[in-house]
Structure formats: C-alpha cells, structure tokens
C-alpha cells in the first residue's frame, strides 16, 4: 500500500503544503478525512472496491467465529 504525505494532499487539492500542515492543528478531522480519501485514491480504491472488501471482511469474520 502506498503511503500518503501532506505534499501528496497539497498537490491533489492545489494548496500549499504549509496549508495542509496547518490542518494538523486547526482542522484535524478535515485532515483525517482528506488523508483517508487520498489514501483510497492513491491505492486505486473506489467505492465499489471498498464495498467488496467490506463484504469479504464480513464473510471471513463470520467463518472465524
């Protein structure tokens, strides 16, 4: 899996890296959501793939019990 940096986020949303760095203190929940979305984007995970992964996880979890 590919890691996400503040520079990746800044480039994608067309902001300065210092702006994204500032979200750590000023907007931590926004940064968390943006990181999650950017991680999915960078790792080629769209909604359909995430749904399939969640369904697979539930199926496997049921087999373990």
DSSP file (Angstrom, degrees, kcal/mol; ACC not computed):
  #  RESIDUE AA STRUCTURE BP1 BP2  ACC     N-H-->O    O-->H-N    N-H-->O    O-->H-N    TCO  KAPPA ALPHA  PHI   PSI    X-CA   Y-CA   Z-CA
    1    1 A X              0   0    0      0, 0.0     2,-0.3     0, 0.0    42,-0.1   0.000 360.0 360.0 360.0 141.9    0.0    0.0    0.0
    2    2 A X        -     0   0    0     37,-0.2     2,-0.1     1,-0.1    41,-0.1  -0.646 360.0-128.4 -86.0 136.3    1.2    3.5   -0.8
    3    3 A X        -     0   0    0     -2,-0.3     2,-0.4    39,-0.1    -1,-0.1  -0.430  17.3-131.5 -79.9 157.8    1.7    6.0    2.0
    4    4 A X        -     0   0    0     -2,-0.1     2,-0.3     4,-0.0    35,-0.1  -0.918  20.2-167.8-112.8 135.1    0.2    9.5    1.8
    5    5 A X     >  -     0   0    0     -2,-0.4     4,-2.0     1,-0.1     5,-0.2  -0.783  36.3-113.7-115.2 163.5    2.1   12.6    2.6
    6    6 A X  H  > S+     0   0    0     -2,-0.3     4,-2.8     1,-0.2     5,-0.2   0.846 119.7  56.9 -62.1 -32.4    1.0   16.2    3.2
    7    7 A X  H  > S+     0   0    0      2,-0.2     4,-2.6     1,-0.2    -1,-0.2   0.895 103.7  52.3 -66.4 -39.7    2.7   17.1   -0.1
    8    8 A X  H  > S+     0   0    0      2,-0.2     4,-2.1     1,-0.2    -2,-0.2   0.941 113.0  44.9 -57.8 -47.3    0.5   14.5   -2.0
    9    9 A X  H  X S+     0   0    0     -4,-2.0     4,-2.7     2,-0.2    -2,-0.2   0.939 112.3  51.2 -62.9 -47.7   -2.6   16.0   -0.5
   10   10 A X  H  X>S+     0   0    0     -4,-2.8     5,-2.5     1,-0.2     4,-0.6   0.909 111.3  47.6 -58.3 -44.5   -1.5   19.6   -1.2
   11   11 A X  H  <5S+     0   0    0     -4,-2.6     3,-0.5     3,-0.2    -1,-0.2   0.902 112.9  48.8 -64.0 -40.4   -0.7   18.8   -4.9
   12   12 A X  H  <5S+     0   0    0     -4,-2.1    -2,-0.2     1,-0.2    -1,-0.2   0.899 118.5  37.3 -69.3 -40.5   -4.0   17.0   -5.3
   13   13 A X  H  <5S-     0   0    0     -4,-2.7    -1,-0.2    -5,-0.2    -2,-0.2   0.342 111.1-118.7 -94.8   7.9   -6.2   19.8   -3.8
   14   14 A X  T  <5S+     0   0    0     -4,-0.6     2,-0.3    -3,-0.5    -3,-0.2   0.919  70.4 126.7  56.9  49.6   -4.0   22.5   -5.3
   15   15 A X      < -     0   0    0     -5,-2.5    -1,-0.2    -6,-0.2     2,-0.2  -0.823  66.7 -92.6-124.3 166.4   -2.9   24.0   -2.0
   16   16 A X    >>  -     0   0    0     -2,-0.3     4,-1.6     1,-0.1     3,-0.6  -0.519  32.3-121.8 -74.9 150.0    0.4   24.8   -0.4
   17   17 A X  H 3> S+     0   0    0      1,-0.2     4,-2.9     2,-0.2     5,-0.2   0.864 113.8  60.1 -59.9 -35.6    2.0   22.1    1.7
   18   18 A X  H 3> S+     0   0    0      1,-0.2     4,-1.9     2,-0.2    -1,-0.2   0.836 101.0  54.7 -63.8 -31.2    2.1   24.5    4.6
   19   19 A X  H <> S+     0   0    0     -3,-0.6     4,-0.9     2,-0.2    -1,-0.2   0.947 111.1  43.6 -63.9 -48.4   -1.7   24.9    4.4
   20   20 A X  H >X S+     0   0    0     -4,-1.6     3,-0.7     1,-0.2     4,-0.5   0.897 110.9  55.5 -65.3 -40.3   -2.2   21.1    4.7
   21   21 A X  H >< S+     0   0    0     -4,-2.9     3,-1.3     1,-0.2     4,-0.4   0.894 103.9  56.1 -56.9 -39.7    0.5   21.1    7.5
   22   22 A X  H >X S+     0   0    0     -4,-1.9     4,-2.6     1,-0.3     3,-1.0   0.757  91.2  70.8 -65.9 -25.6   -1.6   23.6    9.3
   23   23 A X  H <X S+     0   0    0     -4,-0.9     4,-1.3    -3,-0.7     8,-0.3   0.769  82.3  74.6 -62.6 -23.8   -4.7   21.4    9.2
   24   24 A X  H << S+     0   0    0     -3,-1.3    -1,-0.2    -4,-0.5     4,-0.2   0.903 114.3  20.1 -55.2 -42.5   -2.9   19.2   11.8
   25   25 A X  H <4 S+     0   0    0     -3,-1.0     3,-0.3    -4,-0.4    -2,-0.2   0.853 134.5  37.1 -93.5 -42.5   -3.7   21.8   14.5
   26   26 A X  H  < S+     0   0    0     -4,-2.6    -3,-0.2     1,-0.2    -2,-0.1   0.845 133.0  15.6 -83.9 -35.1   -6.6   23.8   13.0
   27   27 A X     X  +     0   0    0     -4,-1.3     4,-2.6    -5,-0.3    -1,-0.2  -0.430  66.3 156.3-138.6  59.8   -8.6   21.1   11.2
   28   28 A X  H  > S+     0   0    0     -3,-0.3     4,-2.2     1,-0.2     5,-0.1   0.850  78.7  50.0 -62.7 -34.2   -7.5   17.7   12.4
   29   29 A X  H  > S+     0   0    0      2,-0.2     4,-2.1     1,-0.2    -1,-0.2   0.897 111.0  49.5 -70.6 -38.4  -10.8   16.0   11.5
   30   30 A X  H  > S+     0   0    0      2,-0.2     4,-2.7     1,-0.2     5,-0.2   0.934 111.4  49.7 -62.0 -45.7  -10.7   17.5    8.0
   31   31 A X  H  X S+     0   0    0     -4,-2.6     4,-2.8    -8,-0.3     5,-0.2   0.903 108.6  53.1 -61.0 -41.4   -7.1   16.3    7.6
   32   32 A X  H  X S+     0   0    0     -4,-2.2     4,-2.1    -5,-0.2    -1,-0.2   0.926 112.2  44.3 -59.6 -45.7   -8.1   12.8    8.7
   33   33 A X  H  X S+     0   0    0     -4,-2.1     4,-2.5     2,-0.2    -2,-0.2   0.903 114.1  49.2 -66.5 -41.5  -10.9   12.6    6.1
   34   34 A X  H  X S+     0   0    0     -4,-2.7     4,-2.9     2,-0.2     5,-0.2   0.905 110.6  51.1 -65.7 -40.5   -8.7   14.0    3.4
   35   35 A X  H  X S+     0   0    0     -4,-2.8     4,-2.8    -5,-0.2    -2,-0.2   0.920 110.5  49.3 -60.9 -43.7   -6.0   11.6    4.2
   36   36 A X  H  X S+     0   0    0     -4,-2.1     4,-2.2    -5,-0.2    -2,-0.2   0.935 114.0  44.9 -62.1 -46.7   -8.4    8.7    4.1
   37   37 A X  H  X S+     0   0    0     -4,-2.5     4,-2.4     1,-0.2    -2,-0.2   0.900 114.5  48.5 -63.7 -41.2   -9.8    9.8    0.7
   38   38 A X  H  X S+     0   0    0     -4,-2.9     4,-3.1     2,-0.2     5,-0.2   0.882 109.2  53.4 -67.4 -38.0   -6.3   10.4   -0.7
   39   39 A X  H  X S+     0   0    0     -4,-2.8     4,-1.8    -5,-0.2    -2,-0.2   0.925 111.1  46.6 -61.5 -44.6   -5.1    7.0    0.6
   40   40 A X  H  <>S+     0   0    0     -4,-2.2     5,-3.4     2,-0.2    -2,-0.2   0.929 114.5  47.5 -62.5 -44.5   -8.0    5.4   -1.3
   41   41 A X  H ><5S+     0   0    0     -4,-2.4     3,-1.4     1,-0.2    -2,-0.2   0.931 112.8  47.4 -62.2 -47.1   -7.3    7.4   -4.4
   42   42 A X  H 3<5S+     0   0    0     -4,-3.1    -1,-0.2     1,-0.3    -2,-0.2   0.790 114.8  46.9 -67.8 -27.7   -3.6    6.7   -4.4
   43   43 A X  T 3<5S-     0   0    0     -4,-1.8    -1,-0.3    -5,-0.2    -2,-0.2   0.191 115.6-114.6-100.3  15.8   -4.2    3.0   -3.8
   44   44 A X  T < 5 +     0   0    0     -3,-1.4     2,-0.7     1,-0.2    -3,-0.2   0.872  62.7 150.7  57.0  43.7   -6.9    2.9   -6.6
   45   45 A X      < +     0   0    0     -5,-3.4    -1,-0.2    -6,-0.1     2,-0.2  -0.920  18.9 179.1-109.0 112.1   -9.7    2.1   -4.2
   46   46 A X     >  -     0   0    0     -2,-0.7     4,-2.4     1,-0.0     5,-0.2  -0.459  47.9 -89.2 -99.2 179.7  -13.1    3.3   -5.4
   47   47 A X  H  > S+     0   0    0      1,-0.2     4,-2.5     2,-0.2     5,-0.2   0.872 126.0  52.9 -58.6 -40.3  -16.4    2.9   -3.6
   48   48 A X  H  > S+     0   0    0      2,-0.2     4,-2.2     1,-0.2    -1,-0.2   0.919 110.8  46.1 -63.5 -44.1  -17.1   -0.4   -5.4
   49   49 A X  H  > S+     0   0    0      2,-0.2     4,-2.4     1,-0.2    -2,-0.2   0.897 112.3  50.6 -66.7 -39.9  -13.8   -1.9   -4.3
   50   50 A X  H  X S+     0   0    0     -4,-2.4     4,-2.4     2,-0.2    -2,-0.2   0.917 109.9  50.8 -63.8 -42.7  -14.2   -0.7   -0.8
   51   51 A X  H  X S+     0   0    0     -4,-2.5     4,-2.4    -5,-0.2    -2,-0.2   0.918 110.5  49.0 -60.6 -44.3  -17.7   -2.3   -0.6
   52   52 A X  H  X S+     0   0    0     -4,-2.2     4,-2.5     1,-0.2    -1,-0.2   0.897 110.5  51.0 -63.4 -40.4  -16.4   -5.6   -1.9
   53   53 A X  H  X S+     0   0    0     -4,-2.4     4,-2.5     2,-0.2    -1,-0.2   0.899 110.7  48.8 -63.2 -40.5  -13.5   -5.5    0.7
   54   54 A X  H  X S+     0   0    0     -4,-2.4     4,-2.3     2,-0.2    -2,-0.2   0.902 111.5  49.0 -66.6 -40.8  -16.0   -4.9    3.5
   55   55 A X  H  X S+     0   0    0     -4,-2.4     4,-2.1     2,-0.2    -2,-0.2   0.912 112.0  48.9 -64.3 -42.1  -18.3   -7.7    2.3
   56   56 A X  H  X S+     0   0    0     -4,-2.5     4,-2.7     2,-0.2     5,-0.2   0.911 109.8  52.3 -62.6 -43.3  -15.3  -10.0    2.1
   57   57 A X  H  X S+     0   0    0     -4,-2.5     4,-2.7     1,-0.2    -2,-0.2   0.918 110.2  47.9 -59.5 -45.0  -14.2   -9.0    5.6
   58   58 A X  H  X S+     0   0    0     -4,-2.3     4,-1.9     2,-0.2    -1,-0.2   0.893 111.9  50.3 -63.4 -39.6  -17.7   -9.7    7.0
   59   59 A X  H  X S+     0   0    0     -4,-2.1     4,-1.3     2,-0.2    -2,-0.2   0.925 114.3  43.4 -64.8 -45.5  -17.7  -13.1    5.2
   60   60 A X  H  X S+     0   0    0     -4,-2.7     4,-1.4     1,-0.2    -2,-0.2   0.900 111.2  54.6 -67.7 -41.1  -14.3  -14.1    6.6
   61   61 A X  H  X S+     0   0    0     -4,-2.7     4,-1.1    -5,-0.2    -1,-0.2   0.881 106.5  52.6 -60.1 -38.8  -15.1  -12.7   10.1
   62   62 A X  H  < S+     0   0    0     -4,-1.9    -1,-0.2     1,-0.2    -2,-0.2   0.844 107.1  52.3 -66.5 -33.9  -18.2  -15.0   10.1
   63   63 A X  H  < S+     0   0    0     -4,-1.3    -1,-0.2     1,-0.2    -2,-0.2   0.773 103.9  57.9 -72.2 -26.7  -16.1  -18.0    9.2
   64   64 A X  H  <        0   0    0     -4,-1.4    -1,-0.2     1,-0.2    -2,-0.2   0.842 360.0 360.0 -74.5 -34.2  -13.7  -17.4   12.1
   65   65 A X     <        0   0    0     -4,-1.1    -1,-0.2    -3,-0.1    -2,-0.1   0.488 360.0 360.0 -68.7 360.0  -16.3  -17.5   14.9
